Amino acid sequence: MRTPALCNSLSFKRLSLAAALVSSVLAGSVAHASPFSAYAGATIGLAPNSQNCNGQEGCDRVSGGGKAFVGWNVTPNVAAEINYFYFGAANGSPDDGSKTRVRTSARALTFGMNWNIEMFETMTSHIRLGVARVRNRSDQFSPTNVATHETDLTTSPYIGLGLSIPFGRNLRVVTGYDFIAVSGPGNRNRHLLGGGLQAEF
């Protein structure tokens, strides 16, 4: 939900402008795409946690995460892409003996472009830029295991860097680092280091 303060904020205006520019580039490139091709894949890996579990003394610093993605080439070197991320969950607990536990997690859906640059005729580098819709969740568990939940949605810029190597005719091994700058209280930025497979059609 967009509030007047959000709509008037400088960061929201910049994000909207970036999304419009990406959309116009992709739309203008469709007419030049020949032949049309698509791809889909998934990666799994590590999701470093940069926040402090809502002020808890003990907090997981690394958890498992992953992403699934689909894309379609609009030019030989640029593809429109959709990614779905799961950044894992970080568990925290205080050291004051209260036994209250906190669990923070996040999921995200991104829309953007994937710029492919061939290297040494054997591998391809990838630069991904886009806009992410992030769902942040915080669960608090009392000593009697009664849970309370808080969730919020943010719109954030997304960037990804990666390398891929062909593995067969229609298969590719992919690696990458993905970053989403999430606004809000505390350091809620999201990171994913992963690897996986991509099928091309």
Secondary structure, DSSP 8 states (H G I E B T S, - for coil): ---HHHHHSHHHHHHHHHHHHHHHHHHHHGGG--S--EEEEEEEEEEEB-S-TTT-SEE-SEEEEEEEEEEEESSSSEEEEEEEEEEEEEEEE-SSS---EEEEEEEEEEEEEEEEEEETTTEEEEEEEEEEEEEEEEEEE-TT--EEEEEEEEEEEEEEEEEEEE-SSSEEEEEEEEEE---SSS---EEEEEEEEEEE-
